[in-house]
Amino acid sequence: MARSGILSLVGELWAFMRVRKKWWLGPIVLVLALFGALIVFTQSSAVAPFVYTLF
């Protein structure tokens, strides 16, 4: 059920950007999603100490 919610959100965001011609939002959303994934991935893994050196 949660997966369909995420897909619905992505679909609505894509439709918004397509209809309103807000293509500049794409890279912003992508970077925010990548940072979010990085935070979740390094929360409790052995990679966490190495991510510190990136920033």
N, CA and C of each residue as an Amber inpcrd file, in Angstrom:
protein
   165
   0.8080000  -1.1820000   0.0000000   0.0000000   0.0000000   0.0000000
   0.8600000   1.2570000   0.0000000   1.9380000   1.2620000   0.7620000
   2.8080000   2.4300000   0.8090000   3.4800000   2.6540000  -0.5390000
   3.7580000   1.5790000  -1.2360000   4.4210000   1.7050000  -2.5370000
   3.5210000   2.4010000  -3.5440000   2.2350000   2.0930000  -3.5220000
   1.3290000   2.7430000  -4.4650000   1.1910000   4.2220000  -4.1280000
   1.3160000   4.5790000  -2.8580000   1.2730000   5.9790000  -2.4630000
   2.4560000   6.7580000  -3.0080000   3.6300000   6.1450000  -2.9530000
   4.8350000   6.7910000  -3.4770000   4.7450000   6.9280000  -4.9890000
   4.2730000   5.8750000  -5.6560000   4.1230000   5.9470000  -7.1060000
   3.1010000   6.9940000  -7.5100000   2.0490000   7.1280000  -6.7220000
   1.0440000   8.1440000  -6.9980000   1.6470000   9.5390000  -6.8530000
   2.4500000   9.7400000  -5.8290000   3.0940000  11.0240000  -5.6150000
   4.0330000  11.3670000  -6.7700000   4.8290000  10.4010000  -7.1870000
   5.7550000  10.6200000  -8.2970000   4.9810000  10.9210000  -9.5820000
   3.9000000  10.2060000  -9.8100000   3.0800000  10.4440000 -10.9970000
   2.4540000  11.8300000 -10.9950000   1.9740000  12.2580000  -9.8460000
   1.3750000  13.5860000  -9.7620000   2.4280000  14.6730000  -9.9320000
   3.6090000  14.4670000  -9.3710000   4.6840000  15.4400000  -9.5480000
   5.0930000  15.5320000 -11.0120000   5.2110000  14.3950000 -11.6800000
   5.5610000  14.3730000 -13.1050000   4.4970000  15.0830000 -13.9420000
   3.2280000  14.8280000 -13.6450000   2.1410000  15.4750000 -14.3830000
   2.1660000  16.9880000 -14.1520000   2.4310000  17.4100000 -12.9240000
   2.5160000  18.8410000 -12.6220000   3.6240000  19.4980000 -13.4230000
   4.8060000  18.8690000 -13.4140000   5.9440000  19.4540000 -14.1400000
   5.6850000  19.4820000 -15.6440000   5.0300000  18.4670000 -16.1640000
   4.7700000  18.3940000 -17.5930000   3.7430000  19.4340000 -18.0350000
   2.6570000  19.5550000 -17.2870000   1.5820000  20.4780000 -17.6770000
   2.0070000  21.9260000 -17.4670000   2.6470000  22.2220000 -16.3500000
   2.9950000  23.6030000 -16.0170000   4.3520000  24.0390000 -16.5760000
   5.0650000  23.1200000 -17.2490000   6.3880000  23.4020000 -17.8270000
   7.4000000  23.8400000 -16.7610000   7.3920000  23.1630000 -15.6480000
   8.3130000  23.4530000 -14.5430000   9.4640000  22.4440000 -14.5490000
  10.1820000  22.3820000 -15.6540000  11.2440000  21.3830000 -15.7980000
  12.4070000  21.6200000 -14.8500000  12.5710000  22.8520000 -14.3550000
  13.6750000  23.1530000 -13.4530000  13.4910000  22.4770000 -12.0990000
  12.2830000  22.0020000 -11.8030000  12.0590000  21.2990000 -10.5400000
  12.6590000  19.8840000 -10.5460000  12.8280000  19.3110000 -11.7240000
  13.3360000  17.9460000 -11.8360000  14.6770000  17.7310000 -11.1540000
  15.7040000  18.5180000 -11.5070000  17.0060000  18.3190000 -10.8480000
  16.9710000  18.5650000  -9.3450000  16.1450000  19.5140000  -8.9020000
  16.0510000  19.7940000  -7.4670000  15.4690000  18.5870000  -6.7330000
  14.4060000  18.0340000  -7.2630000  13.7690000  16.8700000  -6.6460000
  14.7160000  15.6770000  -6.6680000  15.4440000  15.5020000  -7.7570000
  16.3830000  14.3890000  -7.8710000  17.4990000  14.4960000  -6.8290000
  18.0740000  15.6740000  -6.6770000  19.1560000  15.8570000  -5.6980000
  18.6370000  15.6420000  -4.2800000  17.4580000  16.1640000  -3.9760000
  16.8880000  15.9510000  -2.6400000  16.6270000  14.4720000  -2.3740000
  16.1490000  13.7510000  -3.3820000  15.9120000  12.3150000  -3.2160000
  17.2210000  11.5630000  -3.0010000  18.2700000  11.9490000  -3.7250000
  19.5620000  11.2880000  -3.5520000  20.1480000  11.5540000  -2.1650000
  20.0340000  12.7900000  -1.6760000  20.5030000  13.0880000  -0.3250000
  19.6950000  12.3130000   0.7190000  18.4020000  12.2130000   0.5130000
  17.5680000  11.4360000   1.4340000  17.9640000   9.9720000   1.4520000
  18.2160000   9.4070000   0.2630000  18.6480000   8.0080000   0.1870000
  20.0090000   7.8280000   0.8480000  20.8960000   8.8030000   0.6740000
  22.2170000   8.7230000   1.2990000  22.1040000   8.7300000   2.8180000
  21.2380000   9.5650000   3.3400000  21.0480000   9.6230000   4.7910000
  20.4640000   8.3190000   5.3200000  19.4650000   7.7880000   4.6410000
  18.8460000   6.5340000   5.0830000  19.8340000   5.3810000   4.9820000
  20.6040000   5.3320000   3.9070000  21.5480000   4.2360000   3.7020000
  22.6670000   4.2410000   4.7390000  23.1350000   5.4250000   5.1000000
  24.2670000   5.5050000   6.0270000  23.8400000   5.5760000   7.4840000
  22.5650000   5.5070000   7.7610000  22.0780000   5.6090000   9.1410000
  22.6740000   4.5140000  10.0260000  22.6920000   3.3100000   9.5400000
  23.2050000   2.2080000  10.3600000  23.9960000   1.2190000   9.5040000
  25.0120000   1.7200000   8.8430000  25.8210000   0.8260000   8.0330000
  27.3000000   1.1180000   8.2610000  28.1260000   0.2820000   7.6910000
  29.5680000   0.4490000   7.8320000  30.0890000   1.5720000   6.9430000
  29.2560000   2.0990000   6.0660000  29.6720000   3.1560000   5.1480000
  29.6410000   4.5270000   5.8240000  28.9450000   4.6490000   6.9460000
  28.7420000   5.9350000   7.6160000  30.0450000   6.7020000   7.8830000
  31.1110000   6.0820000   8.3840000  32.3330000   6.8590000   8.6290000
  32.9570000   7.4230000   7.3500000  32.7590000   6.7660000   6.2350000
  33.3510000   7.2280000   4.9850000  32.5570000   8.3740000   4.3660000
  31.2720000   8.4420000   4.6540000  30.4520000   9.5280000   4.1360000
  30.8520000  10.8420000   4.8030000  31.3150000  10.7760000   6.0220000
  31.7500000  11.9730000   6.7370000  32.8570000  12.7050000   5.9680000
  33.7070000  11.9490000   5.3000000  34.8130000  12.5690000   4.5620000
  34.3240000  13.2980000   3.2970000  33.1260000  12.9910000   2.8250000
  32.6210000  13.6760000   1.6390000  32.2280000  15.1200000   1.9550000
  31.8300000  15.3730000   3.1740000  31.3740000  16.7060000   3.5450000
  32.3600000  17.3410000   4.4520000
